[in-house]
């Protein structure tokens, strides 16, 4: 997933005084949420579904 658009929007806000509309804020939030889910989903499912299995030697 590409987070370049979110970073560009944040940098434009701070350095160029650009304002992001409500649709842009919602879109950026969905992108960040998607990145977080894709990064941590494997760890969460591993802890939930495989925590009771004995360790293999």
MARZAVO-996293 format. One line per field, with one value per residue: residue number from 0; x, z negated, y of N, C-alpha, C in turn. Coordinates in nm, 3 decimals, padded with zeros to 5 digits, always signed. Layout:
REM residues N
seq <- NUM:...
n.east <- X:...
n.up <- Z:...
n.north <- Y:...
ca.east <- X:...
ca.up <- Z:...
ca.north <- Y:...
c.east <- X:...
c.up <- Z:...
c.north <- Y:...
END
This chain:
REM residues 57
seq <- 0:1:2:3:4:5:6:7:8:9:10:11:12:13:14:15:16:17:18:19:20:21:22:23:24:25:26:27:28:29:30:31:32:33:34:35:36:37:38:39:40:41:42:43:44:45:46:47:48:49:50:51:52:53:54:55:56
n.east <- +00.085:+00.049:+00.169:+00.234:+00.066:-00.062:+00.152:+00.237:+00.014:+00.018:+00.268:+00.220:+00.023:+00.167:+00.388:+00.301:+00.064:-00.174:-00.513:-00.698:-00.985:-01.294:-01.346:-01.090:-00.960:-01.099:-01.033:-00.751:-00.739:-00.853:-00.659:-00.435:-00.542:-00.577:-00.310:-00.213:-00.371:-00.291:-00.024:-00.027:-00.207:-00.130:+00.021:-00.172:-00.367:-00.208:-00.152:-00.409:-00.520:-00.328:-00.212:-00.244:-00.120:+00.134:+00.485:+00.712:+00.994
n.up <- +00.000:+00.073:-00.086:-00.011:+00.073:-00.163:-00.318:-00.154:-00.175:-00.447:-00.468:-00.290:-00.433:-00.658:-00.547:-00.326:-00.396:-00.312:-00.302:-00.395:-00.283:-00.417:-00.289:-00.203:-00.448:-00.554:-00.359:-00.387:-00.647:-00.613:-00.450:-00.623:-00.825:-00.681:-00.625:-00.885:-00.963:-00.773:-00.844:-01.110:-01.123:-01.080:-01.311:-01.511:-01.447:-01.472:-01.745:-01.850:-01.740:-01.746:-01.994:-02.184:-02.099:-02.130:-02.150:-01.883:-01.863
n.north <- -00.117:+00.222:+00.497:+00.751:+00.961:+01.040:+01.129:+01.341:+01.509:+01.577:+01.707:+01.921:+02.054:+02.149:+02.293:+02.443:+02.557:+02.437:+02.327:+02.044:+01.888:+01.746:+01.504:+01.438:+01.407:+01.188:+00.998:+00.987:+00.890:+00.636:+00.520:+00.515:+00.353:+00.116:+00.054:+00.009:-00.212:-00.402:-00.432:-00.524:-00.735:-01.002:-01.058:-01.025:-01.222:-01.449:-01.450:-01.477:-01.717:-01.918:-01.945:-02.144:-02.371:-02.618:-02.550:-02.616:-02.829
ca.east <- +00.000:+00.131:+00.134:+00.292:-00.035:-00.086:+00.270:+00.233:-00.091:+00.065:+00.373:+00.157:-00.045:+00.262:+00.480:+00.236:-00.064:-00.285:-00.616:-00.754:-01.129:-01.343:-01.327:-00.947:-00.928:-01.153:-00.952:-00.620:-00.761:-00.873:-00.530:-00.354:-00.604:-00.544:-00.169:-00.199:-00.431:-00.208:+00.101:-00.043:-00.307:-00.066:+00.058:-00.294:-00.427:-00.119:-00.170:-00.545:-00.555:-00.221:-00.145:-00.258:-00.048:+00.266:+00.600:+00.781:+01.139
ca.up <- +00.000:+00.092:-00.179:+00.039:+00.076:-00.300:-00.357:-00.077:-00.231:-00.577:-00.441:-00.231:-00.541:-00.744:-00.479:-00.226:-00.452:-00.238:-00.387:-00.344:-00.307:-00.496:-00.209:-00.207:-00.582:-00.563:-00.272:-00.450:-00.763:-00.564:-00.404:-00.741:-00.891:-00.598:-00.646:-01.018:-00.963:-00.696:-00.915:-01.237:-01.116:-01.097:-01.451:-01.591:-01.423:-01.527:-01.891:-01.884:-01.696:-01.761:-02.124:-02.267:-02.041:-02.191:-02.067:-01.815:-01.890
ca.north <- +00.000:+00.340:+00.604:+00.874:+01.067:+01.086:+01.207:+01.465:+01.595:+01.628:+01.805:+02.038:+02.125:+02.218:+02.383:+02.527:+02.603:+02.378:+02.269:+01.920:+01.882:+01.633:+01.383:+01.409:+01.358:+01.052:+00.913:+00.967:+00.803:+00.500:+00.469:+00.484:+00.237:+00.000:+00.023:-00.050:-00.346:-00.494:-00.454:-00.593:-00.841:-01.133:-01.073:-01.038:-01.353:-01.552:-01.452:-01.522:-01.851:-02.016:-01.929:-02.264:-02.484:-02.636:-02.510:-02.726:-02.828
c.east <- +00.089:+00.083:+00.188:+00.191:-00.062:+00.031:+00.271:+00.129:-00.047:+00.174:+00.317:+00.084:+00.053:+00.345:+00.414:+00.102:-00.184:-00.386:-00.674:-00.902:-01.168:-01.325:-01.181:-00.904:-00.977:-01.070:-00.816:-00.633:-00.780:-00.743:-00.443:-00.410:-00.572:-00.399:-00.150:-00.256:-00.343:-00.076:+00.082:-00.140:-00.246:-00.030:-00.065:-00.355:-00.338:-00.138:-00.307:-00.567:-00.450:-00.152:-00.150:-00.185:+00.089:+00.378:+00.668:+00.930:+01.217
c.up <- +00.000:+00.000:-00.136:+00.039:-00.062:-00.345:-00.283:-00.133:-00.364:-00.556:-00.379:-00.336:-00.622:-00.669:-00.381:-00.271:-00.369:-00.336:-00.317:-00.379:-00.384:-00.419:-00.209:-00.341:-00.600:-00.478:-00.332:-00.571:-00.721:-00.514:-00.522:-00.813:-00.813:-00.615:-00.781:-01.024:-00.888:-00.766:-01.036:-01.234:-01.138:-01.243:-01.539:-01.572:-01.479:-01.678:-01.929:-01.855:-01.725:-01.897:-02.209:-02.212:-02.104:-02.093:-02.007:-01.844:-01.764
c.north <- +00.124:+00.452:+00.740:+00.988:+01.124:+01.173:+01.341:+01.561:+01.656:+01.733:+01.933:+02.121:+02.208:+02.322:+02.480:+02.583:+02.556:+02.318:+02.146:+01.917:+01.756:+01.502:+01.342:+01.353:+01.215:+00.956:+00.884:+00.875:+00.658:+00.438:+00.429:+00.362:+00.109:-00.043:-00.045:-00.191:-00.444:-00.525:-00.545:-00.710:-00.978:-01.158:-01.096:-01.177:-01.465:-01.563:-01.507:-01.670:-01.957:-02.010:-02.055:-02.385:-02.496:-02.596:-02.633:-02.715:-02.850
END
